[in-house]
Amino acid sequence: MTTYRRSALASALVRMWRGWRVIVPIVLVSAVLQAALTWPAYSVDRGWLFLLLAALSGLVLLVAFGLIAATALRVADGRVGWATAQGALRAHGLRYLLWSLGLTLVVLAGLTVYRVPGIVVVAVTPFLLLAALDGASNPLAVNFRVIGRRFWRWLVTVLIMAALLVVSSLGAGFFTFFVRTPLAALVVWLVGGFVMAWWTTAWALIYRNALAGPSAAPASGPEPSPVPAEATSGSGAGAESGG
């Protein structure tokens, strides 16, 4: 397993392409869908239509992030294909969905009260959905366990991402101000999709490094019972007599 050396972000920028078979199509398709969902907003002024388009946009983002995160969790082990990403999403999709909805509601509540609480919630839960997709029985506990084990790595990465987010938000706002069409949405979602894949891979590498396992989080199912020592020694004796 290869996670990162000095910089998780630098390593993620390289290792994310081990899952290009999943990441590239997902980013392209989701960008096209998001741009298509943006088009009616320029021609139809209906409140119910806006809510419908927002819900569809959220669904596209949910599926896209789930597949990208499932891929990012396994790039430390080598190349990742569709079977691996889809398998993880099928196995833990319900847990991922419930934790995603819960996190979204908490973040929106925080942003409604004041921006700072919502931003803080996002900053302290970067491993939550990764743990849910990894099959953790308590993703929130695993999230804070990883932060505790890699506190300074988490803090530095959050600060770097925050600075990059400010710069990219200004750039996106400047671009959409002059290109006010779905083309602007397409470009923004394309760039944003690859940045999301990069950052998600960075968090996944830190997650895997902190928990150090092929499937790092403890699964919700029962653990296999250990093999008794007598049975092991008995089988060994039988092998010796047979050889």
DAJOJO-V751861 format. One record per run of one state. SS is the DSSP state (H for helix, E for strand, C for the rest). FROM is the first residue (numbers start at 1). LEN is the number of residues. If there is no record, write none. Layout:
# DAJOJO-V751861
ss = <SS SS>
from = <FROM FROM>
len = <LEN LEN>
This chain:
# DAJOJO-V751861
ss = <C H C H C H C H C H C H C E C H C H C H C E C H C>
from = <1 8 43 47 73 75 78 82 114 115 124 128 134 136 137 139 150 151 179 182 212 219 220 229 243>
len = <7 35 4 26 2 3 4 32 1 9 4 6 2 1 2 11 1 28 3 30 7 1 9 14 1>
